[in-house]
Amino acid sequence: MLPDTHIHTAFSGDCTTPARIQVERCLSLGMTELCITDHHDYATGMTEEIFLLDFSSYLFQLRSLQEEYSDRIRIGIGVELGLQIHIQDYLEQLTRSLDVDYIIGSCHFIDQMDPYYPSFFQGRTERAAYERFFEVSLKCIQTLSCFDSFGHLDYVVRYGPATNKNYSYLAYQDYIDPILKTLIEKGIALECNTAGFKYGLSHPNPTEDILRRYRQLGGESITLGSDAHTPEYIGHAFDRTKAILIDCGFRYLTVYHHRQPQNIPL
């Protein structure tokens, strides 16, 4: 099975699954590689301190697992980093010093509000909320270069009042194309996140049309992750997603070892 490079464990504030259980699940699925990418969202201005990683404990314990499982599966150590422009200096300094394999950059906070909560959508139309999400995402990508792949580009759609009923690439093309073009120009990969299927969207994040557009624009670096917080969602819909990626024109996945891209044939 293709490697899952977006997996959460009990080191993330929204997960209670021990890392060992996630690794064992990957082994049972026949994976030869995985990457654990627990949350680190710093200085959000909200009551989200549960998403701060204790890096010394995190790295020590995951390196112990790496050594224990070294003859059975490659365990990559990563982090899902919350992108916010106002902490640019902090993020750049942190990532320069982090000895990890892979960094996902994700926009979880828009104007210090998480779209996960209904309050993000209060007082504005769904379209205005989605537009604001893409505007802030673009600014983060233009400003920051401290990550390897941009996570779940249309994350906001998971939680919108009508989810993806009124959402499509064409409806938001003027907001999405600049994001894709900036990623390509900066050499940052795009993540294909299969949690959209878990959330009932019937497509990954981002959608098939966005993946296809990224490829049309010249984008080649695509990473794959389930965003699993529990074992049963590791590798979720990977076979279906592999077919989507091939149909969109991709021929390989990108994984990262020591922050360096490696290509795996689809």
C-alpha positions as CSV (number, residue, x, y, z in Angstrom):
1,M,0.0,0.0,0.0
2,L,1.1,3.6,-0.7
3,P,2.7,5.3,2.3
4,D,0.5,7.5,4.6
5,T,2.3,10.7,5.4
6,H,-0.3,12.5,7.4
7,I,-1.0,10.6,10.6
8,H,-1.8,11.9,14.1
9,T,-1.1,10.3,17.5
10,A,-1.8,11.1,21.1
11,F,0.9,13.8,20.9
12,S,-1.8,15.9,19.1
13,G,-4.3,17.5,21.3
14,D,-7.2,16.1,19.3
15,C,-6.0,12.5,19.2
16,T,-5.8,9.8,21.9
17,T,-4.3,7.0,19.8
18,P,-0.8,5.9,20.9
19,A,1.8,6.2,18.1
20,R,2.6,2.5,18.4
21,I,-1.0,1.6,17.5
22,Q,-0.8,3.8,14.4
23,V,2.4,2.2,13.4
24,E,1.0,-1.3,13.9
25,R,-2.0,-0.4,11.7
26,C,0.3,0.7,8.9
27,L,2.2,-2.6,9.2
28,S,-1.1,-4.6,9.0
29,L,-2.0,-2.8,5.8
30,G,1.3,-3.7,4.2
31,M,2.8,-0.2,4.2
32,T,6.6,0.0,4.1
33,E,6.6,3.6,5.1
34,L,4.6,6.2,7.1
35,C,5.0,9.6,8.6
36,I,3.6,10.8,11.9
37,T,2.7,14.5,11.7
38,D,1.3,15.8,14.9
39,H,-0.2,19.2,15.3
40,H,1.8,22.3,16.4
41,D,-0.3,25.5,16.3
42,Y,1.4,28.3,18.1
43,A,0.2,31.7,19.4
44,T,-3.2,31.5,17.8
45,G,-4.8,34.0,20.2
46,M,-7.4,31.4,21.1
47,T,-7.7,28.7,23.7
48,E,-5.9,26.2,21.6
49,E,-2.8,25.4,23.7
50,I,-3.6,21.7,23.4
51,F,-2.1,21.9,19.9
52,L,1.4,22.8,21.1
53,L,3.9,20.0,20.8
54,D,6.4,19.2,23.4
55,F,9.1,18.7,20.8
56,S,11.7,17.2,23.1
57,S,9.4,14.4,24.3
58,Y,7.8,14.0,20.8
59,L,11.1,13.6,19.0
60,F,12.6,11.3,21.7
61,Q,9.7,8.9,21.8
62,L,9.3,8.8,18.0
63,R,13.0,8.2,17.5
64,S,12.7,5.3,19.9
65,L,9.9,3.8,17.8
66,Q,12.0,4.4,14.6
67,E,14.8,2.3,16.0
68,E,12.5,-0.4,17.3
69,Y,10.7,-0.8,14.0
70,S,13.6,-0.1,11.7
71,D,13.7,-3.6,10.3
72,R,9.9,-3.7,9.5
73,I,8.8,-0.2,8.4
74,R,10.3,3.2,7.9
75,I,8.8,5.7,10.4
76,G,9.1,9.3,9.3
77,I,8.9,12.0,11.9
78,G,7.0,15.1,10.8
79,V,4.9,17.9,12.1
80,E,1.7,19.6,10.9
81,L,2.5,23.2,11.4
82,G,-0.2,25.8,11.7
83,L,0.6,28.7,9.3
84,Q,0.1,32.2,10.5
85,I,1.8,35.3,9.2
86,H,2.0,37.1,12.4
87,I,4.3,34.4,13.9
88,Q,6.6,34.3,10.8
89,D,9.8,34.8,12.8
90,Y,8.9,32.1,15.3
91,L,8.0,29.6,12.5
92,E,11.1,30.2,10.5
93,Q,13.4,29.9,13.6
94,L,11.6,26.7,14.7
95,T,11.8,24.9,11.4
96,R,15.5,25.8,10.9
97,S,16.2,23.9,14.2
98,L,13.8,21.0,13.8
99,D,15.4,17.7,12.9
100,V,12.4,16.1,11.2
101,D,11.6,14.4,7.9
102,Y,8.6,16.3,6.8
103,I,6.6,19.5,7.5
104,I,3.1,20.0,6.4
105,G,2.0,23.6,6.4
106,S,-1.8,24.0,7.1
107,C,-4.1,26.9,7.5
108,H,-6.2,26.0,10.6
109,F,-6.7,29.6,11.8
110,I,-8.1,32.4,9.7
111,D,-8.1,35.7,11.5
112,Q,-7.4,33.7,14.6
113,M,-10.6,31.6,14.1
114,D,-10.7,28.0,13.2
115,P,-13.3,27.0,10.6
116,Y,-13.9,23.9,12.6
117,Y,-16.1,26.0,14.8
118,P,-19.5,27.4,13.7
119,S,-18.5,30.8,15.0
120,F,-16.1,31.2,12.0
121,F,-19.2,31.3,9.7
122,Q,-21.4,33.5,11.8
123,G,-22.1,37.0,10.4
124,R,-21.0,36.2,6.8
125,T,-22.2,34.1,3.9
126,E,-20.7,30.8,3.2
127,R,-19.1,32.1,0.1
128,A,-17.5,35.0,1.9
129,A,-16.1,32.6,4.5
130,Y,-14.7,30.4,1.8
131,E,-13.2,33.4,0.0
132,R,-11.6,34.6,3.2
133,F,-10.1,31.2,3.9
134,F,-8.5,31.1,0.4
135,E,-7.3,34.8,0.7
136,V,-5.5,34.1,4.0
137,S,-4.1,30.8,2.7
138,L,-2.6,32.6,-0.3
139,K,-1.0,35.2,1.9
140,C,0.5,32.5,4.1
141,I,2.0,30.6,1.2
142,Q,3.4,33.8,-0.3
143,T,5.0,34.9,3.0
144,L,6.2,31.6,4.4
145,S,8.6,29.0,3.0
146,C,9.2,26.9,6.1
147,F,7.2,23.8,5.1
148,D,7.3,21.1,2.5
149,S,3.7,20.5,1.5
150,F,0.5,22.6,1.8
151,G,-2.1,20.6,3.7
152,H,-5.7,20.0,2.8
153,L,-6.1,23.1,0.6
154,D,-9.9,23.4,0.9
155,Y,-10.1,22.3,4.6
156,V,-12.7,24.9,5.2
157,V,-15.3,23.1,3.1
158,R,-15.4,20.2,5.6
159,Y,-17.2,22.5,8.0
160,G,-19.2,25.0,5.9
161,P,-22.9,25.3,6.5
162,A,-23.7,23.5,3.3
163,T,-20.2,21.8,3.1
164,N,-19.6,21.3,-0.6
165,K,-23.1,21.6,-2.0
166,N,-22.4,25.0,-3.5
167,Y,-18.6,24.5,-3.8
168,S,-16.5,23.8,-6.8
169,Y,-13.2,24.6,-8.2
170,L,-14.7,26.7,-11.0
171,A,-16.8,28.7,-8.5
172,Y,-13.5,29.7,-6.6
173,Q,-11.0,29.5,-9.5
174,D,-9.9,33.1,-9.1
175,Y,-8.9,32.3,-5.5
176,I,-7.5,28.8,-6.0
177,D,-5.3,29.3,-9.1
178,P,-3.0,31.8,-7.4
179,I,-2.5,29.4,-4.5
180,L,-1.5,26.6,-6.9
181,K,0.7,28.8,-9.0
182,T,2.5,30.1,-5.9
183,L,3.1,26.5,-4.6
184,I,4.6,25.6,-8.0
185,E,6.8,28.7,-8.1
186,K,8.1,28.1,-4.6
187,G,8.7,24.4,-5.1
188,I,6.3,23.4,-2.3
189,A,4.3,20.3,-2.8
190,L,0.5,20.0,-2.7
191,E,-1.1,17.5,-0.3
192,C,-3.9,15.2,-1.4
193,N,-5.7,14.6,1.9
194,T,-8.2,11.7,1.9
195,A,-10.1,12.8,5.0
196,G,-12.7,14.5,2.7
197,F,-14.1,11.0,2.1
198,K,-14.4,10.5,5.8
199,Y,-16.3,13.8,6.1
200,G,-18.8,12.7,3.5
201,L,-17.6,15.1,0.7
202,S,-17.1,12.2,-1.8
203,H,-13.8,13.7,-2.8
204,P,-10.4,14.4,-1.3
205,N,-9.1,17.7,-0.1
206,P,-8.5,19.3,-2.5
207,T,-11.1,18.2,-5.1
208,E,-10.3,16.2,-8.2
209,D,-10.7,19.4,-10.3
210,I,-8.1,21.2,-8.2
211,L,-5.7,18.3,-8.4
212,R,-6.1,18.2,-12.2
213,R,-5.6,22.0,-12.4
214,Y,-2.4,21.8,-10.3
215,R,-1.1,19.2,-12.8
216,Q,-2.1,21.3,-15.8
217,L,-0.2,24.3,-14.4
218,G,2.9,22.2,-14.1
219,G,2.7,21.0,-10.5
220,E,4.2,17.5,-10.0
221,S,4.9,17.2,-6.3
222,I,1.9,15.6,-4.7
223,T,1.9,14.1,-1.1
224,L,-0.7,11.7,0.2
225,G,-2.1,11.5,3.7
226,S,-5.2,10.3,5.4
227,D,-5.2,12.8,8.3
228,A,-6.0,9.8,10.5
229,H,-6.6,10.3,14.2
230,T,-7.7,6.7,14.7
231,P,-6.3,3.5,13.2
232,E,-9.3,2.6,11.0
233,Y,-8.8,5.7,8.9
234,I,-5.1,5.1,8.1
235,G,-4.8,4.6,4.4
236,H,-8.5,5.5,4.0
237,A,-9.7,5.5,0.4
238,F,-6.1,5.2,-0.9
239,D,-6.9,2.9,-3.7
240,R,-9.7,5.2,-4.9
241,T,-7.4,8.2,-4.5
242,K,-4.5,6.5,-6.4
243,A,-6.8,6.1,-9.4
244,I,-7.8,9.8,-9.1
245,L,-4.2,10.9,-9.1
246,I,-3.3,8.8,-12.1
247,D,-6.3,10.1,-14.0
248,C,-5.2,13.7,-13.1
249,G,-1.9,13.0,-14.8
250,F,0.4,12.2,-11.8
251,R,2.8,9.4,-12.1
252,Y,4.5,9.4,-8.7
253,L,4.0,10.5,-5.1
254,T,6.4,12.7,-3.2
255,V,7.6,11.7,0.3
256,Y,10.2,13.5,2.4
257,H,13.2,12.0,4.1
258,H,15.2,14.6,6.1
259,R,13.2,17.3,4.4
260,Q,14.4,16.1,1.0
261,P,11.8,15.0,-1.6
262,Q,11.8,11.3,-2.8
263,N,9.5,10.1,-5.6
264,I,7.5,6.9,-5.3
265,P,5.8,5.5,-8.5
266,L,2.0,5.4,-8.3
